[in-house]
Amino acid sequence: MDLLTNGIARSAAVIGIAILGYLAWFGRITGETCGKYIAGIVLVFGGTTIVDMIISAVK
């Protein structure tokens, strides 16, 4: 999991979101598609936190 959440991966995610912003600004991508990509990034980087919250709620 460290490979997906290290500094280089976080920097790539920030750059990716910035690129999505520019694409949306120039009308080359829809808001729905941007939302899907951003939701994917949130799930990748927040996956461990989400699982920990679910496990603590079940206990």
Secondary structure, 3 states (H helix, E strand, C coil): CHHHHCHHHHHHHHHHHHHHHHHHHCCCCCHHHHHHHHHHHHHHHHHHHHHHHHHHHHC
